[in-house]
Amino acid sequence: MGRIGLGELILVAVVVLLLFGAQRLPQIGAAIGKAIREFNVALKGESKEDQELKK
């Protein structure tokens, strides 16, 4: 089993584009980004108030 190459990445991108459409991709990306941020915060054990104080 080799690494994922450029061809495979392009194929995945085309399939995702066909499944969800160009209009929904920004929404999906934003939702995934928010989920990753919340996961990282949960791992660190910080609350939302702690995050707001850091800004």
Rosetta constraint file for C-alpha pairs under 8 A:
AtomPair CA 4 CA 8 HARMONIC 6.18 0.50
AtomPair CA 4 CA 9 HARMONIC 7.13 0.50
AtomPair CA 5 CA 9 HARMONIC 6.45 0.50
AtomPair CA 6 CA 10 HARMONIC 6.19 0.50
AtomPair CA 7 CA 11 HARMONIC 6.22 0.50
AtomPair CA 8 CA 12 HARMONIC 6.21 0.50
AtomPair CA 9 CA 13 HARMONIC 6.16 0.50
AtomPair CA 10 CA 14 HARMONIC 6.19 0.50
AtomPair CA 11 CA 15 HARMONIC 6.25 0.50
AtomPair CA 12 CA 16 HARMONIC 6.15 0.50
AtomPair CA 13 CA 17 HARMONIC 6.09 0.50
AtomPair CA 14 CA 18 HARMONIC 6.15 0.50
AtomPair CA 15 CA 19 HARMONIC 6.10 0.50
AtomPair CA 16 CA 20 HARMONIC 6.02 0.50
AtomPair CA 16 CA 21 HARMONIC 7.64 0.50
AtomPair CA 17 CA 21 HARMONIC 5.00 0.50
AtomPair CA 17 CA 22 HARMONIC 6.11 0.50
AtomPair CA 17 CA 25 HARMONIC 7.55 0.50
AtomPair CA 20 CA 24 HARMONIC 6.05 0.50
AtomPair CA 20 CA 25 HARMONIC 6.77 0.50
AtomPair CA 21 CA 25 HARMONIC 6.73 0.50
AtomPair CA 22 CA 26 HARMONIC 7.96 0.50
AtomPair CA 24 CA 28 HARMONIC 6.24 0.50
AtomPair CA 25 CA 29 HARMONIC 6.09 0.50
AtomPair CA 26 CA 30 HARMONIC 6.12 0.50
AtomPair CA 27 CA 31 HARMONIC 6.18 0.50
AtomPair CA 28 CA 32 HARMONIC 6.18 0.50
AtomPair CA 29 CA 33 HARMONIC 6.13 0.50
AtomPair CA 30 CA 34 HARMONIC 6.14 0.50
AtomPair CA 31 CA 35 HARMONIC 6.19 0.50
AtomPair CA 32 CA 36 HARMONIC 6.22 0.50
AtomPair CA 33 CA 37 HARMONIC 6.24 0.50
AtomPair CA 34 CA 38 HARMONIC 6.18 0.50
AtomPair CA 35 CA 39 HARMONIC 6.08 0.50
AtomPair CA 36 CA 40 HARMONIC 6.20 0.50
AtomPair CA 37 CA 41 HARMONIC 6.24 0.50
AtomPair CA 38 CA 42 HARMONIC 6.16 0.50
AtomPair CA 39 CA 43 HARMONIC 6.25 0.50
AtomPair CA 40 CA 44 HARMONIC 6.32 0.50
AtomPair CA 41 CA 45 HARMONIC 6.09 0.50
AtomPair CA 41 CA 46 HARMONIC 5.64 0.50
AtomPair CA 41 CA 47 HARMONIC 7.33 0.50
AtomPair CA 42 CA 46 HARMONIC 6.54 0.50
AtomPair CA 42 CA 47 HARMONIC 7.97 0.50
AtomPair CA 46 CA 50 HARMONIC 5.97 0.50
AtomPair CA 46 CA 51 HARMONIC 7.00 0.50
AtomPair CA 47 CA 51 HARMONIC 6.59 0.50
AtomPair CA 48 CA 52 HARMONIC 6.26 0.50
AtomPair CA 49 CA 53 HARMONIC 6.27 0.50
AtomPair CA 50 CA 54 HARMONIC 6.50 0.50
AtomPair CA 51 CA 55 HARMONIC 6.74 0.50
